[in-house]
């Protein structure tokens, strides 16, 4: 079954067996790390989502974003921009030359075999190391509580806004985000 984090709207996959015998379930979000309590309803055989009483995304505070940078309610949800192509490419490291366009507004980056959307051959990269997320015209990089950190301009970050040709480091690999007109 799938749940949504009430703080950052990330999808949380939950083993049905883990939730089937409980009335309430407490989970930590993989994206923002915050803990939430969910009331587990009887599963609907036609749905894989549990709807919680959490407020809609527009009603939630935006964590880690300055007020002047906050998106409007229309662009607060994850969404690819129209008329632009966003791609991720590896500039240095064992996976040099790998490139992937974003076909969805959230792309996880991690070590090969870890289950990330974009897997890099680098032993210093966590299985799910960081995520690139797109909210309208804004592109954000979020560290997913990686062991060795995510770096922009050699400063360890938890979250950073990226522009065209922004580069960041995960493990020993340098990755670039390109945002170009379609």
Number of C-alpha atoms within 10 A of each C-alpha: 14 15 20 19 25 21 22 18 18 16 15 17 12 14 10 12 9 9 19 14 11 12 11 13 15 11 16 13 21 15 19 20 14 13 14 15 14 21 15 17 14 12 14 9 6 6 9 13 16 17 13 15 9 16 10 10 16 14 11 14 12 15 12 11 13 9 10 6 9 15 18 10 10 9 17 18 17 17 16 22 18 10 8 13 15 21 17 21 19 21 18 15 17 14 17 15 12 15 16 15 14 18 11 12 17 20 20 20 25 28 22 18 10 16 13 19 17 20 20 27 17 17 13 18 26 23 21 22 25 25 21 21 22 25 18 18 14 19 22 15 24 19 24 24 17 18 13 14 20 25 20 18 10 9 11 16 15 17 21 19 16 21 15 13 14 14 19 23 22 26 22 15 19 18 24 20 23 18 20 12 9 8
